[in-house]
Amino acid sequence: AHLTIGLLGDLVNDPSHAAIAILPLFCGIAGLTVPTIVAIHAVVSERESRTFELLIALPVRVGWVLQAKLLTIVGLAITVCGGFLALSGIELLAFGIATPLEVLALILELFAAIAAGSAGALLVGFHSHDFRTAQNVSGAVIAPMVLLSVAVSMLVGGGAVRPLALALLFGCFAAGFAAHAARQTTFEKLLR
């Protein structure tokens, strides 16, 4: 009897495709953690050095500050994680382990994970008073996403379906965090 469900089923039924079976899980975790580390450091260190106070003297909207921070964080995360995924994708395609559709699904998943990690970390960073608190709370924000991505990976079949399901999960988290950040973030909260 062959196991046919999710990640374990893929590994048991076709061990030669272990890389493409496991990569969506690692891609999601990397997409969540890299922007989180950068965002927490960027936001909290600015608060501790009091450079946010300089922004009040300028005619700058909170939305512009959020957009600039988000673009910087996402750009760095795409450079780091996207570079590694590009190399992995080329290798998987060259050796015939993955199809172009599977590699595209991985890219979509990575972008969704980066969006979720960035939005969640910005939200935590803007509401945390110090670096240690921000790190601890961001772990509490990322952990459920990682656990849910493991659960989805264990339940959802392989191919392009697993990374697409994870992309949907991360996209929902990103939308929720972004909506909450847009409603809750003000200059007054940034200065606390």
C-alpha positions as CSV (number, residue, x, y, z in Angstrom):
1,A,0.0,0.0,0.0
2,H,1.4,3.4,-1.1
3,L,0.9,6.5,0.9
4,T,-0.7,9.0,-1.4
5,I,-1.4,12.1,0.7
6,G,0.7,15.2,0.9
7,L,4.4,15.6,1.3
8,L,5.1,12.2,2.9
9,G,3.1,10.5,0.1
10,D,5.2,12.3,-2.5
11,L,8.5,11.3,-0.8
12,V,7.4,7.6,-0.4
13,N,6.0,7.3,-3.9
14,D,8.8,9.0,-5.8
15,P,11.9,9.7,-3.7
16,S,13.7,11.0,-6.9
17,H,11.6,14.1,-6.7
18,A,12.3,14.9,-3.0
19,A,13.8,18.3,-3.9
20,I,10.6,19.6,-5.6
21,A,8.5,18.0,-2.9
22,I,10.3,19.6,0.1
23,L,11.3,22.9,-1.6
24,P,7.8,24.6,-1.2
25,L,8.1,24.2,2.6
26,F,11.6,25.7,2.8
27,C,10.8,28.4,0.3
28,G,7.9,29.5,2.4
29,I,9.9,29.5,5.6
30,A,12.7,31.5,4.0
31,G,10.2,33.9,2.5
32,L,8.7,34.5,6.0
33,T,11.9,34.8,8.0
34,V,14.2,36.9,5.9
35,P,11.9,39.9,5.6
36,T,10.9,39.6,9.3
37,I,14.5,39.9,10.4
38,V,15.2,42.9,8.2
39,A,11.9,44.6,9.1
40,I,12.2,44.2,12.8
41,H,15.8,45.6,12.7
42,A,14.9,48.5,10.4
43,V,11.8,49.7,12.3
44,V,12.9,49.2,15.9
45,S,16.4,50.5,15.4
46,E,14.9,53.7,13.9
47,R,12.6,54.0,16.8
48,E,15.4,53.5,19.3
49,S,17.6,56.0,17.5
50,R,14.7,58.4,17.3
51,T,14.9,59.0,13.5
52,F,11.1,58.7,13.2
53,E,10.8,62.0,15.0
54,L,12.6,63.7,12.1
55,L,9.8,62.5,9.8
56,I,7.2,64.5,11.8
57,A,9.0,67.7,10.8
58,L,8.6,66.8,7.1
59,P,5.3,66.8,5.1
60,V,5.3,62.9,5.0
61,R,2.3,60.7,5.3
62,V,2.4,57.5,7.4
63,G,1.4,55.6,4.2
64,W,4.5,56.9,2.5
65,V,6.7,55.7,5.3
66,L,5.1,52.3,5.3
67,Q,5.5,52.0,1.5
68,A,9.2,53.0,1.6
69,K,9.9,50.5,4.4
70,L,7.9,47.8,2.7
71,L,9.6,48.3,-0.7
72,T,13.0,48.2,0.9
73,I,12.3,45.0,2.9
74,V,10.6,43.3,0.0
75,G,13.4,44.3,-2.4
76,L,16.1,42.8,-0.1
77,A,14.1,39.7,0.6
78,I,13.5,39.1,-3.1
79,T,17.2,39.7,-3.8
80,V,18.3,37.1,-1.2
81,C,15.5,34.5,-1.4
82,G,14.8,35.0,-5.1
83,G,18.4,34.6,-6.0
84,F,18.5,31.2,-4.3
85,L,15.2,30.2,-5.7
86,A,16.3,31.2,-9.2
87,L,19.4,29.0,-8.9
88,S,17.4,26.1,-7.5
89,G,14.7,26.5,-10.2
90,I,17.3,26.5,-13.0
91,E,18.9,23.4,-11.6
92,L,15.6,21.6,-11.1
93,L,14.6,22.4,-14.7
94,A,18.0,21.4,-16.1
95,F,17.9,18.0,-14.4
96,G,14.2,17.4,-15.3
97,I,13.1,17.2,-11.7
98,A,10.6,20.0,-11.9
99,T,8.3,21.4,-14.6
100,P,8.2,25.1,-15.6
101,L,4.7,25.3,-14.0
102,E,6.1,23.9,-10.7
103,V,9.0,26.5,-10.7
104,L,6.5,29.3,-11.5
105,A,4.3,28.1,-8.6
106,L,7.4,28.2,-6.3
107,I,8.1,31.8,-7.4
108,L,4.5,32.8,-6.7
109,E,4.7,31.1,-3.3
110,L,7.9,32.9,-2.5
111,F,6.4,36.3,-3.3
112,A,3.3,35.6,-1.1
113,A,5.5,34.4,1.8
114,I,7.7,37.5,1.5
115,A,4.6,39.7,1.5
116,A,3.2,37.9,4.6
117,G,6.5,38.1,6.4
118,S,7.1,41.7,5.5
119,A,3.6,42.9,6.5
120,G,3.5,40.9,9.7
121,A,7.0,42.1,10.7
122,L,6.2,45.7,10.0
123,L,3.0,45.5,12.0
124,V,4.9,44.0,14.9
125,G,7.8,46.4,14.6
126,F,5.6,49.5,14.6
127,H,3.8,48.3,17.7
128,S,6.8,47.1,19.7
129,H,8.7,49.4,22.0
130,D,12.1,47.7,21.9
131,F,14.1,45.2,19.8
132,R,13.8,42.2,22.2
133,T,10.0,42.6,22.4
134,A,9.8,42.9,18.6
135,Q,11.8,39.7,18.1
136,N,9.8,37.7,20.6
137,V,6.4,38.9,19.2
138,S,7.5,38.4,15.6
139,G,8.3,34.8,16.5
140,A,4.8,34.4,17.8
141,V,3.4,35.9,14.6
142,I,5.6,33.7,12.3
143,A,5.2,30.5,14.2
144,P,1.5,29.9,13.3
145,M,2.3,30.6,9.7
146,V,5.1,28.1,9.7
147,L,3.0,25.5,11.5
148,L,0.1,26.0,9.0
149,S,2.5,25.7,6.1
150,V,3.8,22.4,7.5
151,A,0.2,21.2,7.9
152,V,-0.7,22.3,4.3
153,S,2.4,20.6,3.0
154,M,1.5,17.4,4.8
155,L,-2.1,17.4,3.4
156,V,-1.8,18.8,-0.1
157,G,-0.5,16.9,-3.0
158,G,2.6,17.6,-4.9
159,G,3.4,19.2,-8.2
160,A,2.4,22.9,-8.6
161,V,-0.6,22.4,-6.2
162,R,1.4,22.5,-2.9
163,P,3.2,25.8,-3.6
164,L,0.0,27.3,-5.0
165,A,-1.9,26.3,-1.8
166,L,0.9,27.7,0.3
167,A,0.8,30.9,-1.8
168,L,-2.9,31.2,-1.1
169,L,-2.3,30.7,2.7
170,F,0.5,33.3,2.8
171,G,-1.5,35.7,0.6
172,C,-4.4,35.6,3.1
173,F,-2.0,36.4,6.0
174,A,-0.4,39.2,4.0
175,A,-3.8,40.8,3.2
176,G,-4.9,40.5,6.9
177,F,-1.6,42.0,8.2
178,A,-1.6,44.8,5.7
179,A,-5.3,45.7,6.3
180,H,-4.6,45.8,10.1
181,A,-1.4,47.9,9.6
182,A,-3.2,50.4,7.4
183,R,-5.9,50.9,10.1
184,Q,-3.7,51.0,13.1
185,T,-0.4,52.7,12.2
186,T,-0.1,56.4,13.0
187,F,2.9,58.6,13.6
188,E,1.9,58.7,17.3
189,K,2.2,54.9,17.5
190,L,5.5,55.1,15.6
191,L,7.0,57.4,18.2
192,R,6.0,55.4,21.3
